[in-house]
Amino acid sequence: MICVYTEERWDDILAAVDSVRTQSLPAQETLLVVDHNARLLRRLKDHYGDGDDGSDADVGAEADADAGAGQRVRVVANVGPRGLSSGRNTGIAVSGGEVIAFLDDDAVAERDWLRHFAAAYADPRVLAVGGRTVPVWASRRRPVWFPEEFDWVVGCSYRGLPPGRVRVRNVLGGNASFRREAFDAAGGFASGIGRDGDKRPLGCEETELCIRLARARPDALLLIDDRAVIHHKVPAARERFGYFRSRTYAEGLSKALVTRSVGAQAGLETERRYTTRVLPAGIARGLRDALLGRAGGAGRAGAIVAGVAAAAGGYLVGTARARRGGPRFTVAAVPDLSAPDLSAPDPSAPNPSAPSAHARADDGPARSRHESTHESRHESTSRREGAA
């Protein structure tokens, strides 16, 4: 599933879809969920062959021959409120696979991405699997001051995550998959917590869902597999310190919402290790590099300190607002969409002909429990276990 919102990412959307259509393990289907943008909805339906009657059309025979028989691209409208969480919940409702994979609209997946996801689901206890997200910098190289420990700021895997296939508290939503029964057990993505419109870049909707899932199914395994790789674009605006500071502050606000719902024990379980072990080691490396005359060492150490301070400030502000009855988020059940015509835009959407401001929130630390799990029994999977 790829949630989209703006024509400005047209080429990125096509590249993301192409990367799914060329997987070594073909997807059962590829879903494009359009967030309240009628012009983008029509353009994508025209491009991929969806008709005016709202029926889903298979991609052409030549494309099927390259990507695997029966694969198709479906374009549907988000029927819920504007925002990423509602778009995902719409996609979950209309998808046909037993495993649903999520890919950012400005990312491309490596050829074996779905194969590595599917292999993990050979263990019936596994309800979610995430992968490794590699940044593709607009400037073609990492800003010299930008610490790898904070790559979650731009939606990517960060330094401090353990290698291999390991158990985690939560996956990162731009490169993740869930077994369908996970949503049956825990409900859908919460609204009011992730990125929505042009508001401050909040996050943590995957964190909240995964904690909720672990409570509903204590026997469940949630994993990351660093062989399931995607490459995620980082625009020039997100290479700047101003965005870094804003995003880390927003992460603190989001964490306050999560801990209000699930408690500080679960909501900050992995962040404690991250702030007491991973980040001090990063500061030490930066200072050492500065002493050795290596470029950016002092800047990276300073950015880590600034990021921690901004996140802590956001958390304190968010906690104070919560105590005064501030913002809340709503846990949504996956909607029943058996009746509506999903090809039609929501008539209640404001100015539907204009591009939506909705964007995906880059996630906070991916929160490993450092518990290794056994390797799956076999790499193959049935088409029923395909990813949507």
C-alpha positions as CSV (number, residue, x, y, z in Angstrom):
1,M,0.0,0.0,0.0
2,I,1.2,3.5,-1.0
3,C,-0.6,6.5,0.5
4,V,-0.3,9.6,-1.8
5,Y,-1.5,13.1,-1.5
6,T,0.1,15.5,-4.0
7,E,0.9,15.7,-7.7
8,E,4.3,17.2,-6.9
9,R,5.5,13.7,-6.1
10,W,4.2,12.2,-9.4
11,D,7.5,10.8,-10.6
12,D,8.2,9.5,-7.1
13,I,4.8,7.8,-6.9
14,L,5.4,6.0,-10.3
15,A,8.9,5.0,-9.1
16,A,7.5,3.5,-5.9
17,V,4.9,1.6,-7.8
18,D,7.4,0.3,-10.3
19,S,9.6,-0.9,-7.4
20,V,6.7,-3.0,-6.1
21,R,5.8,-4.4,-9.5
22,T,9.3,-5.7,-10.1
23,Q,9.6,-7.6,-6.8
24,S,11.2,-11.1,-6.8
25,L,8.1,-12.2,-4.9
26,P,5.2,-10.5,-6.6
27,A,2.6,-8.6,-4.6
28,Q,-1.0,-9.9,-4.8
29,E,-1.9,-6.3,-5.6
30,T,-0.6,-2.7,-5.3
31,L,-2.9,-0.2,-3.7
32,L,-2.6,3.6,-4.1
33,V,-4.7,5.4,-1.6
34,V,-5.2,9.1,-2.6
35,D,-5.8,11.5,0.3
36,H,-8.5,14.0,-0.7
37,N,-7.0,15.2,-4.0
38,A,-9.5,14.6,-6.8
39,R,-7.2,15.7,-9.6
40,L,-4.4,13.3,-8.5
41,L,-7.0,10.5,-8.1
42,R,-8.2,10.9,-11.7
43,R,-4.7,11.2,-13.0
44,L,-3.6,8.0,-11.3
45,K,-6.7,6.1,-12.4
46,D,-6.1,7.2,-16.0
47,H,-2.5,6.2,-15.8
48,Y,-3.1,2.8,-14.4
49,G,-6.3,2.0,-16.3
50,D,-9.1,2.3,-13.7
51,G,-12.4,3.2,-15.3
52,D,-15.0,5.7,-14.4
53,D,-17.2,3.0,-13.0
54,G,-14.8,2.6,-10.0
55,S,-13.8,-0.9,-11.0
56,D,-10.3,-2.0,-10.5
57,A,-8.3,-2.7,-13.7
58,D,-5.4,-5.0,-14.1
59,V,-2.2,-3.3,-15.4
60,G,-1.5,-4.2,-19.0
61,A,-0.5,-7.6,-20.2
62,E,3.1,-6.5,-20.9
63,A,3.5,-5.2,-17.3
64,D,2.0,-8.3,-15.9
65,A,4.5,-10.4,-17.9
66,D,7.3,-8.5,-16.3
67,A,6.0,-8.3,-12.7
68,G,4.1,-11.5,-12.3
69,A,0.7,-12.8,-13.5
70,G,-2.3,-11.4,-11.7
71,Q,-0.6,-8.4,-10.2
72,R,-2.6,-5.2,-10.5
73,V,-2.6,-1.6,-9.4
74,R,-5.7,-0.3,-7.7
75,V,-6.4,3.4,-7.1
76,V,-8.8,4.3,-4.3
77,A,-9.8,7.5,-2.5
78,N,-9.4,7.9,1.3
79,V,-13.0,7.9,2.5
80,G,-12.1,9.0,6.0
81,P,-10.8,12.4,7.4
82,R,-7.8,13.9,5.7
83,G,-4.5,12.3,7.0
84,L,-2.2,9.4,6.7
85,S,-3.8,7.3,9.4
86,S,-7.2,7.4,7.7
87,G,-5.7,6.7,4.3
88,R,-4.0,3.6,5.7
89,N,-7.2,2.4,7.4
90,T,-9.1,2.8,4.0
91,G,-6.4,0.8,2.3
92,I,-6.5,-2.0,5.0
93,A,-10.3,-2.2,4.5
94,V,-10.2,-2.7,0.7
95,S,-7.0,-4.8,0.5
96,G,-7.2,-8.5,-0.3
97,G,-4.0,-9.9,1.1
98,E,-3.4,-11.6,4.4
99,V,-0.2,-9.5,4.8
100,I,-0.3,-5.8,4.1
101,A,2.9,-3.9,3.4
102,F,3.3,-0.2,3.5
103,L,5.7,1.9,1.4
104,D,6.3,5.6,1.4
105,D,5.3,7.5,-1.8
106,D,8.9,8.9,-2.1
107,A,10.7,5.7,-1.6
108,V,11.7,2.7,-3.7
109,A,12.0,-0.9,-2.5
110,E,14.8,-3.2,-3.3
111,R,13.9,-6.3,-5.4
112,D,13.7,-8.8,-2.5
113,W,11.9,-6.4,-0.1
114,L,8.6,-8.4,-0.1
115,R,10.4,-11.7,-0.1
116,H,12.1,-11.0,3.2
117,F,8.9,-9.7,4.7
118,A,7.0,-12.9,3.6
119,A,9.7,-15.2,5.0
120,A,9.2,-13.9,8.5
121,Y,5.5,-14.7,8.5
122,A,6.3,-18.4,8.3
123,D,6.1,-18.1,12.1
124,P,2.4,-17.7,12.9
125,R,3.3,-15.6,16.0
126,V,4.7,-12.9,13.8
127,L,2.1,-10.1,13.3
128,A,4.4,-7.3,12.0
129,V,7.7,-7.0,10.2
130,G,9.6,-3.8,9.4
131,G,12.7,-3.3,7.3
132,R,15.7,-1.0,6.9
133,T,15.3,2.4,5.3
134,V,18.3,4.1,3.7
135,P,18.3,7.9,3.2
136,V,18.8,9.3,-0.3
137,W,19.9,12.9,0.3
138,A,18.9,15.6,-2.1
139,S,22.4,17.0,-1.9
140,R,23.7,13.5,-2.8
141,R,25.5,13.2,0.5
142,R,24.7,13.4,4.2
143,P,25.0,16.9,5.7
144,V,28.3,16.8,7.6
145,W,26.6,17.9,10.9
146,F,23.7,15.3,10.7
147,P,24.2,12.5,13.2
148,E,23.3,8.9,12.0
149,E,21.7,8.4,15.4
150,F,18.9,10.8,14.3
151,D,18.2,9.4,10.9
152,W,14.7,8.7,12.2
153,V,14.1,12.4,11.8
154,V,14.0,11.9,8.0
155,G,12.1,8.6,8.2
156,C,15.1,6.3,8.0
157,S,16.8,3.6,10.1
158,Y,19.2,5.0,12.6
159,R,22.5,4.1,14.2
160,G,21.8,2.0,17.3
161,L,19.4,-0.5,15.8
162,P,20.8,-4.1,16.0
163,P,21.5,-5.9,12.8
164,G,19.7,-8.9,11.4
165,R,16.2,-10.0,12.1
166,V,15.3,-8.9,15.7
167,R,12.3,-8.3,17.9
168,V,11.2,-4.7,18.4
169,R,8.6,-2.8,20.2
170,N,7.3,-1.2,17.0
171,V,8.1,-1.0,13.3
172,L,8.5,2.2,11.2
173,G,5.5,2.9,9.1
174,G,7.1,3.8,5.8
175,N,8.7,0.4,5.5
176,A,6.5,-2.0,7.4
177,S,4.1,-4.9,7.0
178,F,1.3,-6.3,9.2
179,R,-0.6,-9.5,9.2
180,R,-4.3,-8.7,8.7
181,E,-5.3,-10.3,12.0
182,A,-3.2,-7.6,13.7
183,F,-5.8,-5.0,12.8
184,D,-8.6,-7.4,13.7
185,A,-7.0,-7.7,17.2
186,A,-6.0,-4.1,17.8
187,G,-8.0,-1.9,15.4
188,G,-6.7,0.6,12.9
189,F,-4.2,3.5,13.0
190,A,-5.1,6.2,15.4
191,S,-6.0,9.6,14.1
192,G,-4.9,12.9,15.8
193,I,-1.4,11.6,16.5
194,G,0.5,11.2,13.2
195,R,1.1,13.7,10.4
196,D,-2.0,15.5,9.2
197,G,-2.2,18.3,6.7
198,D,0.3,21.1,7.0
199,K,0.5,20.9,10.8
200,R,3.7,20.3,12.8
201,P,5.4,17.1,11.7
202,L,4.1,14.8,14.4
203,G,4.7,11.0,14.4
204,C,4.4,7.9,16.6
205,E,1.2,6.5,15.1
206,E,3.0,3.2,14.4
207,T,4.4,3.2,18.0
208,E,1.0,3.6,19.4
209,L,-0.5,0.9,17.2
210,C,2.3,-1.6,17.9
211,I,2.0,-1.1,21.7
212,R,-1.7,-1.5,21.4
213,L,-1.2,-4.7,19.4
214,A,1.2,-6.1,21.9
215,R,-1.3,-5.5,24.7
216,A,-4.1,-7.2,22.7
217,R,-1.9,-10.1,21.7
218,P,0.9,-10.6,24.3
219,D,2.1,-13.6,22.3
220,A,2.7,-11.6,19.2
221,L,6.1,-11.1,17.6
222,L,7.0,-7.7,16.0
223,L,10.2,-7.8,14.1
224,I,12.6,-5.8,11.9
225,D,14.6,-7.5,9.2
226,D,17.5,-5.3,7.9
227,R,17.5,-7.2,4.6
228,A,14.1,-5.7,3.7
229,V,15.5,-2.5,2.3
230,I,14.0,0.6,0.8
231,H,15.6,3.8,-0.3
232,H,13.8,7.0,0.9
233,K,14.2,10.4,-0.6
234,V,15.2,13.2,1.8
235,P,14.4,16.6,0.2
236,A,16.7,19.6,0.6
237,A,14.4,21.2,3.2
238,R,14.8,18.3,5.5
239,E,18.6,18.5,5.4
240,R,18.4,21.8,7.3
241,F,18.9,22.2,11.0
242,G,15.6,24.1,11.3
243,Y,13.7,21.0,10.2
244,F,15.8,18.8,12.5
245,R,14.9,20.9,15.4
246,S,11.2,21.1,14.5
247,R,10.9,17.4,14.0
248,T,12.6,16.4,17.2
249,Y,10.4,18.8,19.1
250,A,7.4,17.3,17.4
251,E,8.5,13.8,18.4
252,G,8.4,14.9,22.0
253,L,4.9,16.2,21.6
254,S,3.9,12.9,20.0
255,K,5.5,10.9,22.8
256,A,3.5,12.8,25.3
257,L,0.3,11.7,23.5
258,V,1.4,8.1,23.4
259,T,2.4,8.0,27.1
260,R,-0.9,9.6,28.0
261,S,-2.6,6.6,26.3
262,V,-0.3,3.7,27.1
263,G,1.7,4.9,30.1
264,A,5.3,6.0,30.4
265,Q,6.5,2.4,31.0
266,A,5.5,1.2,27.6
267,G,5.6,4.6,25.8
268,L,9.2,5.3,26.7
269,E,10.6,1.7,27.1
270,T,13.1,1.9,24.3
271,E,13.8,5.6,24.4
272,R,15.4,5.1,27.8
273,R,18.1,2.8,26.3
274,Y,18.4,5.1,23.3
275,T,19.0,8.2,25.4
276,T,21.3,6.6,28.0
277,R,23.4,4.5,25.7
278,V,23.1,5.2,22.0
279,L,23.2,9.0,22.1
280,P,26.1,9.4,24.6
281,A,28.1,7.1,22.4
282,G,27.3,9.3,19.5
283,I,28.3,12.4,21.3
284,A,31.6,10.8,22.3
285,R,32.3,9.8,18.6
286,G,31.6,13.4,17.5
287,L,33.9,14.9,20.1
288,R,36.6,12.4,19.2
289,D,36.3,13.3,15.5
290,A,36.5,17.0,16.4
291,L,39.7,16.4,18.4
292,L,41.1,14.5,15.4
293,G,40.3,17.3,13.1
294,R,37.6,15.4,11.2
295,A,34.9,17.5,9.5
296,G,31.6,17.8,11.3
297,G,32.5,16.0,14.5
298,A,31.6,19.0,16.8
299,G,28.5,19.7,14.7
300,R,27.2,16.1,15.1
301,A,27.8,16.1,18.9
302,G,26.0,19.5,19.1
303,A,23.1,18.3,17.0
304,I,22.6,15.3,19.3
305,V,22.5,17.5,22.3
306,A,20.1,19.9,20.5
307,G,17.9,17.1,19.4
308,V,17.6,15.6,22.9
309,A,16.8,19.1,24.3
310,A,14.1,19.8,21.6
311,A,12.5,16.4,22.1
312,A,12.5,16.8,25.9
313,G,11.0,20.3,25.5
314,G,8.3,18.9,23.3
315,Y,7.6,16.1,25.7
316,L,7.2,18.5,28.7
317,V,5.0,20.9,26.7
318,G,2.9,18.0,25.5
319,T,2.5,16.5,28.9
320,A,1.5,19.9,30.4
321,R,-1.1,20.3,27.6
322,A,-2.4,16.8,28.3
323,R,-2.9,17.6,31.9
324,R,-5.0,20.6,30.9
325,G,-7.2,18.5,28.7
326,G,-5.2,19.1,25.5
327,P,-5.3,17.2,22.2
328,R,-6.2,13.6,22.1
329,F,-6.1,10.9,19.4
330,T,-8.8,8.5,18.5
331,V,-8.3,4.8,17.9
332,A,-10.2,3.9,14.8
333,A,-11.6,0.5,13.8
334,V,-10.8,-0.4,10.2
335,P,-13.9,0.8,8.4
336,D,-16.4,-1.4,6.6
337,L,-16.1,-0.3,3.0
338,S,-18.0,-2.9,1.2
339,A,-20.6,-0.5,-0.1
340,P,-19.1,2.9,-1.0
341,D,-17.6,3.6,-4.4
342,L,-14.0,4.1,-3.5
343,S,-13.0,5.6,-6.8
344,A,-15.0,8.8,-6.0
345,P,-13.5,11.6,-4.0
346,D,-15.0,12.6,-0.7
347,P,-17.4,15.4,-1.5
348,S,-16.8,16.9,2.0
349,A,-13.1,17.5,1.3
350,P,-12.2,21.2,1.1
351,N,-11.2,22.4,-2.4
352,P,-10.7,18.9,-3.8
353,S,-9.1,20.1,-7.0
354,A,-6.1,21.5,-5.1
355,P,-3.2,19.3,-3.9
356,S,-3.7,18.1,-0.3
357,A,-1.2,19.3,2.3
358,H,-1.1,15.8,3.9
359,A,2.3,14.2,4.3
360,R,3.7,11.2,6.1
361,A,5.4,11.8,9.5
362,D,8.9,10.4,9.8
363,D,9.1,8.1,12.8
364,G,11.0,8.3,16.0
365,P,13.5,5.8,17.1
366,A,12.5,2.3,15.9
367,R,12.6,0.9,19.4
368,S,14.4,-2.4,19.5
369,R,14.0,-4.8,22.4
370,H,17.2,-6.5,21.3
371,E,15.6,-9.9,21.4
372,S,16.7,-12.1,18.6
373,T,14.2,-14.5,17.0
374,H,14.8,-17.7,15.2
375,E,15.1,-17.6,11.4
376,S,11.9,-18.5,9.5
377,R,11.5,-22.1,8.4
378,H,11.3,-21.4,4.6
379,E,11.6,-18.4,2.3
380,S,8.6,-19.3,0.2
381,T,5.0,-18.3,0.9
382,S,1.6,-18.8,-0.7
383,R,-0.1,-16.1,-2.8
384,R,-2.6,-15.9,0.0
385,E,0.2,-14.5,2.1
386,G,0.9,-11.8,-0.5
387,A,1.4,-8.2,0.5
388,A,-1.0,-5.5,-0.5
